[in-house]
C-alpha cells in the first residue's frame, strides 16, 4: 500500500484560501446592504407603531365626556415623549369618524365615532443609512373610537 505525500496538497490549499477571500469580498457588500436595509425598515416600523400608539392614547382622551382637543394633544404628547420623539415635528388631528373634517372633541355627540390621526414626515425622524425610504414619506398612525356619554 502506497501512502501519498502531503507536499502535493499545499499549493492547492493556498489557491483555495485566495478563492475564499474573493468569495467573501463579493458577498460582503450584499450582506451589508441587507443589514442596513433591515435597520432602516425596522426603524420605520418602530416609528409607525409609535404613531399608532400615540393616536390610540389621543383617542382614549378624546372619547371621555367633556374632553377637549387640548386633552387629546396632551395625551399624544405624553406618548411621543415616552418614545423619545417629542421634538420630531409631528401633527395631531382630531377628525370626524369618516376622517374627512376636523372637529372639536367636546362637540362630538355620545356614541358617535371620533378619529385621532398623528403624522410625521420620515425625513424628520428617520434613520437613513441607505436612503431606501424617501424623506417625503409620511408616517401615520390613526385610531377611531366611539365617544362615551
PALUM-687264 format. One record per residue: x negated, y, z of N, C-alpha, C in turn; residue in three letters. Coordinates in steps of 0.1 Angstrom, whole numbers, padded with zeros to 4 digits, always signed. Example, Ala and Ser with C-alpha at 12.3 -4.5 7.8 and 13.67 -1.06 7.14 Angstrom:
-0132-0057+0078-0123-0045+0078-0132-0033+0078ALA -0128-0022+0071-0137-0011+0071-0129+0000+0079SER 
END
This chain:
-0008-0012+0000+0000+0000+0000-0009+0013+0000UNK -0005+0022-0008-0014+0033-0010-0007+0045-0004UNK -0014+0053+0004-0009+0065+0011-0014+0077+0003UNK -0004+0086+0001-0007+0098-0007-0014+0108+0002UNK -0022+0116-0004-0029+0127+0003-0019+0139+0004UNK -0020+0146+0015-0012+0158+0017-0017+0170+0011UNK -0030+0169+0005-0036+0180-0001-0028+0185-0014UNK -0021+0176-0020-0014+0179-0032-0001+0187-0029UNK +0004+0187-0017+0016+0194-0013+0014+0209-0010UNK +0002+0212-0006+0000+0226-0002+0003+0237-0012UNK -0001+0235-0024+0002+0246-0034+0017+0247-0037UNK +0024+0236-0037+0038+0237-0039+0045+0244-0027UNK +0041+0242-0015+0048+0248-0003+0045+0263-0003UNK +0034+0268-0009+0032+0282-0010+0041+0288-0019UNK +0044+0282-0031+0053+0287-0040+0067+0287-0035UNK +0071+0278-0027+0084+0277-0021+0086+0289-0011UNK +0076+0292-0003+0077+0303+0006+0079+0316-0002UNK +0073+0318-0012+0074+0330-0020+0088+0331-0026UNK +0094+0320-0030+0107+0320-0036+0117+0323-0025UNK +0115+0319-0012+0124+0322-0001+0124+0337+0001UNK +0113+0343+0001+0112+0357+0003+0120+0365-0008UNK +0118+0360-0020+0125+0366-0032+0140+0364-0030UNK +0145+0352-0026+0159+0350-0024+0164+0359-0013UNK +0157+0360-0002+0161+0369+0009+0162+0384+0004UNK +0152+0388-0004+0153+0402-0010+0165+0404-0018UNK +0169+0394-0025+0181+0396-0034+0194+0395-0026UNK +0195+0387-0015+0207+0386-0007+0208+0397+0003UNK +0198+0402+0009+0198+0411+0020+0206+0424+0017UNK +0205+0430+0005+0213+0442+0002+0228+0439+0002UNK +0232+0427-0003+0246+0423-0003+0251+0421+0011UNK +0243+0415+0019+0247+0414+0033+0248+0427+0041UNK +0240+0436+0037+0241+0450+0043+0253+0457+0039UNK +0257+0456+0026+0269+0462+0021+0281+0456+0028UNK +0281+0443+0029+0293+0436+0036+0294+0441+0051UNK +0282+0442+0058+0282+0446+0072+0287+0460+0073UNK +0282+0470+0066+0286+0483+0067+0301+0485+0062UNK +0305+0478+0052+0319+0478+0048+0328+0473+0059UNK +0324+0463+0066+0332+0458+0078+0333+0468+0089UNK +0322+0475+0091+0321+0485+0102+0331+0497+0098UNK +0330+0501+0086+0339+0512+0081+0353+0509+0082UNK +0357+0497+0076+0371+0493+0077+0376+0490+0091UNK +0367+0484+0099+0371+0482+0113+0374+0495+0120UNK +0366+0505+0118+0368+0518+0125+0381+0524+0119UNK +0384+0523+0106+0396+0528+0101+0408+0521+0108UNK +0408+0508+0110+0419+0502+0116+0420+0505+0131UNK +0409+0508+0137+0409+0513+0151+0416+0526+0152UNK +0413+0535+0143+0419+0549+0143+0434+0547+0140UNK +0438+0539+0130+0452+0536+0127+0459+0531+0139UNK +0454+0522+0146+0460+0516+0158+0462+0527+0168UNK +0452+0535+0170+0452+0546+0180+0463+0556+0176UNK +0465+0559+0164+0475+0568+0159+0489+0562+0162UNK +0490+0549+0159+0503+0542+0162+0506+0543+0177UNK +0497+0540+0185+0499+0540+0200+0502+0554+0205UNK +0496+0565+0199+0499+0578+0203+0513+0582+0199UNK +0517+0578+0187+0531+0581+0182+0541+0574+0191UNK +0538+0562+0195+0547+0554+0204+0548+0561+0218UNK +0537+0566+0223+0538+0574+0236+0546+0587+0234UNK +0544+0593+0223+0552+0605+0220+0567+0602+0219UNK +0570+0591+0212+0584+0588+0211+0590+0584+0224UNK +0583+0577+0233+0588+0575+0246+0591+0587+0254UNK +0582+0597+0252+0585+0610+0259+0597+0617+0252UNK +0599+0615+0239+0610+0623+0232+0623+0617+0235UNK +0625+0604+0238+0638+0598+0240+0644+0601+0253UNK +0637+0606+0263+0642+0608+0276+0652+0621+0275UNK +0663+0621+0283+0672+0632+0283+0664+0645+0287UNK +0666+0655+0280+0660+0668+0284+0646+0670+0279UNK +0641+0661+0271+0627+0662+0266+0626+0673+0256UNK +0614+0679+0255+0611+0689+0246+0600+0685+0237UNK +0598+0693+0226+0587+0690+0217+0573+0691+0224UNK +0573+0700+0234+0560+0702+0242+0557+0689+0250UNK +0568+0682+0255+0566+0670+0262+0560+0659+0253UNK +0565+0659+0240+0560+0649+0230+0546+0652+0227UNK +0542+0665+0224+0529+0668+0221+0519+0665+0233UNK +0524+0667+0245+0516+0664+0257+0513+0649+0258UNK +0523+0641+0256+0521+0627+0257+0512+0622+0246UNK +0513+0627+0234+0504+0623+0223+0490+0628+0226UNK +0488+0640+0232+0475+0645+0235+0468+0636+0246UNK +0476+0631+0256+0470+0623+0266+0465+0609+0260UNK +0473+0604+0251+0469+0591+0244+0457+0593+0235UNK +0456+0604+0228+0445+0607+0219+0432+0610+0228UNK +0434+0617+0239+0423+0619+0248+0417+0606+0253UNK +0426+0597+0257+0421+0584+0262+0413+0576+0252UNK +0416+0578+0239+0409+0571+0228+0396+0579+0224UNK +0394+0591+0230+0383+0599+0226+0385+0607+0213UNK +0397+0609+0209+0400+0616+0196+0407+0630+0199UNK +0405+0636+0210+0412+0648+0213+0409+0660+0203UNK +0397+0661+0199+0393+0672+0190+0393+0668+0176UNK +0400+0658+0172+0399+0654+0158+0408+0661+0148UNK +0416+0671+0153+0425+0678+0144+0437+0671+0139UNK +0443+0663+0148+0455+0655+0144+0467+0664+0144UNK +0478+0660+0137+0490+0667+0136+0502+0659+0142UNK +0510+0665+0150+0522+0658+0156+0534+0664+0150UNK +0543+0655+0146+0556+0660+0140+0567+0652+0147UNK +0578+0659+0151+0590+0653+0157+0601+0654+0146UNK +0606+0643+0141+0614+0643+0129+0627+0636+0132UNK +0637+0638+0124+0650+0630+0125+0647+0616+0122UNK +0656+0607+0124+0654+0593+0123+0650+0588+0109UNK +0654+0595+0099+0650+0592+0085+0636+0598+0082UNK +0631+0607+0090+0618+0612+0088+0618+0623+0077UNK +0629+0629+0074+0630+0639+0063+0629+0653+0068UNK +0632+0656+0081+0631+0670+0085+0627+0671+0100UNK +0621+0682+0103+0617+0684+0117+0629+0687+0126UNK +0629+0683+0138+0639+0685+0148+0633+0688+0161UNK +0641+0694+0170+0638+0696+0184+0642+0684+0191UNK +0633+0678+0200+0636+0666+0207+0648+0669+0217UNK +0650+0681+0221+0661+0684+0230+0674+0684+0223UNK +0675+0687+0210+0687+0688+0203+0692+0675+0197UNK +0685+0665+0198+0689+0652+0192+0700+0646+0201UNK +0711+0641+0196+0722+0635+0204+0718+0622+0209UNK +0723+0618+0220+0721+0605+0226+0725+0594+0216UNK +0717+0584+0215+0720+0573+0206+0715+0575+0192UNK +0710+0587+0188+0705+0590+0175+0690+0587+0174UNK +0685+0582+0163+0671+0579+0162+0663+0592+0161UNK +0651+0591+0167+0641+0602+0166+0628+0596+0162UNK +0621+0603+0154+0608+0597+0149+0597+0607+0153UNK +0586+0601+0157+0574+0608+0160+0563+0603+0151UNK +0556+0613+0144+0546+0609+0134+0533+0617+0138UNK +0522+0609+0140+0509+0615+0143+0500+0612+0131UNK +0493+0622+0125+0485+0620+0114+0472+0628+0115UNK +0462+0623+0109+0449+0630+0109+0441+0626+0096UNK +0433+0635+0091+0425+0632+0079+0413+0623+0082UNK +0410+0614+0074+0400+0604+0077+0386+0611+0077UNK +0385+0622+0070+0372+0629+0070+0368+0636+0083UNK +0379+0638+0092+0376+0644+0105+0373+0634+0116UNK +0376+0622+0114+0374+0612+0125+0366+0600+0120UNK +0364+0598+0107+0358+0586+0102+0343+0584+0103UNK +0339+0572+0105+0325+0568+0104+0324+0563+0089UNK +0316+0569+0082+0315+0566+0067+0301+0562+0063UNK +0297+0550+0067+0283+0546+0063+0282+0544+0048UNK +0293+0540+0041+0292+0537+0027+0301+0547+0019UNK +0310+0553+0026+0320+0562+0020+0330+0555+0011UNK +0334+0543+0016+0344+0535+0008+0358+0541+0009UNK +0361+0547+0020+0374+0553+0022+0372+0568+0021UNK +0379+0574+0011+0378+0589+0009+0382+0598+0020UNK +0375+0609+0021+0378+0619+0032+0392+0624+0031UNK +0399+0624+0020+0412+0629+0019+0423+0620+0024UNK +0419+0607+0027+0429+0597+0031+0435+0602+0045UNK +0448+0601+0046+0455+0604+0058+0458+0591+0066UNK +0454+0592+0079+0457+0580+0088+0469+0584+0095UNK +0480+0576+0094+0493+0580+0100+0498+0569+0109UNK +0503+0573+0121+0510+0564+0130+0524+0570+0132UNK +0534+0562+0131+0547+0567+0133+0556+0557+0141UNK +0565+0562+0148+0574+0553+0156+0588+0560+0156UNK +0598+0551+0155+0612+0556+0156+0619+0549+0168UNK +0625+0557+0177+0632+0552+0188+0646+0559+0190UNK +0655+0553+0197+0668+0559+0199+0668+0568+0211UNK +0674+0579+0210+0675+0589+0222+0683+0583+0233UNK +0678+0584+0245+0686+0579+0256+0696+0590+0260UNK +0706+0586+0267+0716+0596+0271+0723+0593+0283UNK 
END
